[in-house]
Amino acid sequence: METTRRARRGPSARVRRRRRLFAVTGIAIFAIAAVVVITLAVPRFVTASASNPEGSSEAAPSASPTADPEYVPSTEAQRLLAEAQDPRACAVTFVGDGVTTAPVLEIQDTLYAHLPIPARDGLVFAGWYTSPADAAAFNIGARINGADAVACTDNQITLNAAWKTPEENAAEDAKIPILMYHQFTTNPDGESGWLRGNYAYIGDFDAQMNHIATTGFYLPTWQELSAFVDGRLFLPNHSVIVTDDDADQSWFDLAAPIVGKYKLLTTSFMITAYRQDPPPNIYVLRRSHTNDMHQAGDNGKGRMVNWSADQIAADLEQSAAVLGVKEVIAYPFGHYNDTAKQGVTQAGFEMARTIEPGYVAIGTDKLALPVVRINYGMGLTDLINEIG
């Protein structure tokens, strides 16, 4: 009977205490284990989330070699990329006979800005090409210059040098036209008033730019034109430079979109006292039409031929400060004299464009570059007659 009563009464207090102790201990151990697991898992989860913020089920890409602290660049091009840490960076390496130029860093989807013009005794540089075969064949369609947008594979590209003899350069007898446009109109019948001749019909402009873009014309930079005049750079006869004077609103609204459509390097000569608009697209270079000399002086001619060399230089310095470049100017009204040339040189500019008709050749006066003026009524046929 006693045994039966103890069984019904249940376990003793001592046993119950022991069981509670075991239970509490088990719970504590489980809690500690859970904390450890979570602590180890969270950093991995955060890292994965940061590298794959969209929550994609795909594995996050591994870090680029340049982001690896253990990575050691083995070439100068790789060092440039490692320092840049920019996914748009492109390291350009130059190769070819007589080439000792170090690699440069360019930015993809912008125009080439740092291409050198190397020198070699007894030869004339004939440009950079995308392959040795193109360089050997002087394939102008594959020639790379500052008119081209940067594009490379795996953030690197190699450009190959080509050379010609001075005799070959002279035999080309290249004559480079600088086209000069002003305002633009959507009216096929043109505008009225004394500036009527300045307004190119935008339909004609589109046809002209399409012709240049599709018939193999080479578009030199101003740096290249300067080297060409010196006899240091070969330019093919099928070259052209496109410019606009005054940066009129019709240039921005009508012409610049066409330039962007055909990806043609152009230069807009801007009067910086009147407007300082940023380039409308990457293919438009802003260059100086002076800061505030596009006004008549005391004798009815432009300030450019009325001011002293110091005054001219000071004005051009102001213009350069706005545009961020010194390279070439366009004389206002085309007026210039020896004092004007002195002021241009004093300000640090190398070239100046006139309104005098003609073509740029080896030996042309860099401070008196001639032009091919485009007036209202000049269509595609007229352009072809002027530039081929």
KELOLO-54911 format. One record per residue (C-alpha): z negated, y negated, x; residue in one letter. Coordinates in steps of 0.2 Angstrom, whole numbers, padded with zeros to 4 digits, always signed. Each point is the difference from the previous one (the first is absolute). Example, Ala and Ser with C-alpha at 12.3 -4.5 7.8 and 13.67 -1.06 7.14 Angstrom:
-0039+0022+0062a+0003-0017+0006s
END
This chain:
+0000+0000+0000m-0004-0012+0014e+0016+0003+0008t+0009-0003-0016t-0009-0017-0003r+0005-0006+0018r+0018+0004-0003a+0000-0010-0016r-0009-0014+0008r+0015-0002+0013g-0001-0004+0018p-0015-0007+0008s-0002-0019+0005a+0003+0005+0018r+0016+0008-0003v+0006-0014-0011r-0004-0013+0014r+0010+0011+0012r+0015+0001-0011r+0000-0019-0003r-0001-0003+0019l+0015+0011+0003f+0010-0009-0014a-0004-0017+0007v+0004+0005+0017t+0017+0007-0005g+0005-0016-0010i-0004-0010+0015a+0010+0011+0012i+0015-0001-0012f-0002-0019-0002a+0000-0002+0019i+0016+0011+0002a+0009-0010-0013a-0004-0017+0009v+0007+0008+0016v+0016+0006-0008v+0003-0017-0009i-0004-0010+0016t+0013+0010+0010l+0013+0000-0014a+0000-0019-0004v+0007-0007+0016p+0014+0012-0001r+0004-0005-0018f-0001-0018+0004v+0012+0002+0015t+0012+0010-0010a-0001-0013-0014s+0003-0014+0012a+0015+0008+0008s+0007+0005-0017n-0005-0014-0012p+0012+0005-0014e-0009+0016-0003g+0016+0010+0004s-0002+0019+0001s+0010-0001+0016e-0008+0001+0017a-0003-0017+0008a+0012-0003+0014p-0008+0001+0018s-0003-0016+0010a+0014-0007+0010s-0001+0004+0019p-0003-0019+0003t-0016+0001-0011a-0007+0015+0010d-0013-0006+0013p+0005+0014+0011e+0019-0006+0000y+0006-0007+0016v+0018-0008+0000p+0012+0007+0013s+0013-0013-0001t+0001-0019-0002e+0007+0001-0017a-0014+0012-0006q-0012-0013+0008r+0007-0014-0011l-0001+0010-0015l-0018+0005+0003a-0005-0018+0003e+0010-0006-0016a-0008+0013-0012q+0013-0006-0013d+0010+0013-0010p+0015-0012+0000r+0000-0002+0019a+0015+0006+0010c+0000+0002+0018a+0017-0004+0007v+0005+0008+0017t+0015-0006+0010f+0011+0011+0011v+0016+0000+0010g+0007-0004+0017d-0010-0015+0008g-0012-0002-0014v-0018-0003+0005t-0006-0008-0016t-0017+0006-0006a-0002+0006-0018p-0003-0013-0014v-0009+0001-0017l+0010-0004-0015e-0005+0001-0019i+0010+0010-0012q+0009-0008-0014d+0000-0017+0010t+0014-0006+0011l+0000+0005+0018y-0009-0015+0009a-0002+0006+0018h+0016+0008+0006l+0003-0005+0018p+0017-0005+0008i-0001+0008+0017p+0010-0005+0015a+0009+0011+0013r+0010-0006+0015d+0018+0000-0002g+0000+0005-0019l-0002-0008-0017v-0012+0007-0013f+0009+0007-0015a-0015+0004-0011g-0012+0013-0006w+0006+0016-0009y-0009+0014-0010t+0008+0014+0011s+0007+0002+0018p+0017+0004-0009a+0000-0016-0010d-0004-0010+0016a+0014+0009+0010a+0012-0004-0015a-0006-0017-0003f-0001+0004-0018n-0004-0017-0008i-0006+0008-0016g-0014+0009+0009a-0005-0016+0011r-0017-0006-0004i-0006-0018+0001n-0011-0012-0008g+0011+0000-0016a-0006+0018-0004d-0016+0006-0008a-0011+0011+0010v+0000+0018-0005a-0006+0015+0011c-0005+0018-0001t-0018+0004+0004d-0004-0018+0004n+0012+0001+0015q+0018-0004+0004i+0010+0000+0016t+0014-0012+0003l+0014+0002+0013n+0008-0014+0010a+0019-0003+0002a+0008-0010+0013w+0017-0008+0003k+0008-0007+0015t+0003-0019+0001p+0019+0003-0001e-0002+0010-0016e-0011-0014-0007n+0013-0013+0004a+0014+0011-0007a-0009+0001-0017e+0002-0019+0000d-0012-0001-0015a+0000-0015-0011k-0016+0000-0011i+0001-0010-0016p-0016-0009-0007i+0002-0002-0018l-0008-0015-0008m-0004+0000-0018y-0010-0014-0010h-0003+0001-0019q+0005+0013-0013f+0006+0000-0018t+0002+0012-0014t+0014-0010-0007n+0018+0006+0006p+0007-0017-0003d-0013-0007+0012g-0011-0015-0001e+0004-0019-0002s-0005-0014+0011g+0002-0004+0018w-0008+0016+0006l+0012+0011-0010r+0008+0007+0016g-0017+0006+0006n-0003+0012-0015y+0007+0017+0003a+0003+0010-0016y-0013+0014+0001i+0013+0013-0006g+0010-0004+0016d-0015+0001+0011f-0004+0017-0007d+0018+0006+0004a-0001-0007+0017q-0017+0008+0004m+0006+0016-0006n+0015-0001+0011h-0011-0003+0015i-0012+0014-0004a+0014+0013-0003t+0013-0003+0013t-0010+0003+0016g-0005-0018+0005f-0014-0001+0013y-0013-0014-0003l-0007-0007+0016p-0017-0008+0001t-0001-0017+0008w-0008+0008+0016q+0016+0011+0001e+0011-0015-0003l-0008-0009+0014s+0002+0015+0012a+0018+0002-0005f+0004-0019+0004v-0008+0004+0017d+0011+0015+0003g-0015+0011+0000r+0003+0009-0016l+0016+0009-0008f+0004-0005-0018l+0014+0008-0009p+0013-0012-0008n-0005+0007-0017h-0016-0010+0000s-0006-0014-0011v-0016-0011-0003i-0004-0006-0017v-0009-0016-0003t-0006-0012-0014d-0004-0019+0002d-0014-0009-0008d-0009+0015-0009a+0006-0006-0017d-0009+0008-0015q+0017+0008-0005s-0001+0009+0017w-0016+0008-0005f+0005+0003-0018d+0018+0006+0002l+0005+0004+0018a-0016+0008+0008a+0000+0014-0013p+0018+0005+0005i-0005-0001+0018v-0014+0012-0003g+0011+0011-0011k+0012+0002+0015y-0013+0000+0013k+0009-0013+0010l-0009-0011+0013l+0001-0018-0004t-0007-0016+0006t-0006-0014-0012s-0002-0017+0009f-0015-0008-0008m-0005-0019+0000i-0019+0004+0001t-0006-0017-0006a+0008+0004-0016y-0004+0018-0003r-0009+0014+0010q+0004+0015-0012d-0003+0017+0008p+0015+0011+0003p+0007+0007-0017p+0003+0017+0009n-0001+0008+0017i+0019-0004+0003y-0002-0019-0001v-0005-0008+0017l-0008-0018-0002r+0006-0012+0013r-0001-0018+0003s+0011-0014-0008h-0013-0012+0007t-0017-0005-0008n+0005-0017-0006d+0016-0006+0008m+0012+0005-0014h+0000-0019-0004q+0012-0014+0004a-0005-0012+0014g+0003-0018+0002d+0019+0002+0003n+0003+0012-0014g+0000+0015+0011k-0014+0013+0001g-0017-0003+0009r+0005+0013+0012m+0012-0013+0008v-0011-0015-0002n-0017+0007+0007w-0005+0002+0018s-0001+0017+0008a-0019-0001-0002d+0000-0004-0018q+0013+0014-0003i-0011+0013+0010a-0015-0005-0010a+0009+0003-0017d+0006+0017+0006l-0017+0005+0006e-0007-0004-0018q+0014+0011-0007s-0003+0014+0012a-0019+0000-0004a+0005+0003-0019v+0013+0013+0004l-0009+0009+0014g+0016+0001+0011v+0010-0010+0012k+0018+0006+0002e+0014-0009-0008v+0001-0016-0011i+0014-0007-0011a+0004-0018+0003y-0003-0010-0016p+0017-0006-0006f+0007+0008+0015g-0004-0016+0010h-0005+0002+0018y+0002-0008+0017n-0007+0002+0018d-0017-0007-0005t-0001+0012-0014a+0004+0014+0011k-0013-0006+0012q-0013+0000-0014g+0005+0017-0006v-0002+0007+0018t-0016-0010+0002q-0008+0008-0015a+0004+0018+0007g+0015+0004-0011f+0014+0009+0008e+0014-0002-0012m+0007-0012-0013a+0013+0002-0013r+0012-0014-0005t+0012-0002-0014i+0015+0000+0011e+0013+0013-0004p+0003+0015+0012g-0007+0016+0007y-0013+0004+0013v+0007+0008+0016a-0007+0004+0017i-0004-0016+0008g-0002-0011-0016t-0012-0014+0001d-0016+0007-0007k-0005-0017-0006l+0017-0003-0010a+0003+0016-0009l+0015-0001-0012p+0001+0007-0017v+0012+0007-0014v-0004-0011-0015r+0001+0008-0017i+0004-0012-0014n+0002+0002-0018y+0016+0009-0005g+0000+0011+0015m+0001+0018-0006g+0000+0017+0009l+0018-0002+0006t-0004-0017+0008d-0015+0008+0009l+0010+0015+0006i+0013-0013+0007n-0014-0009+0010e-0010+0015+0007i+0011+0016-0003g
END
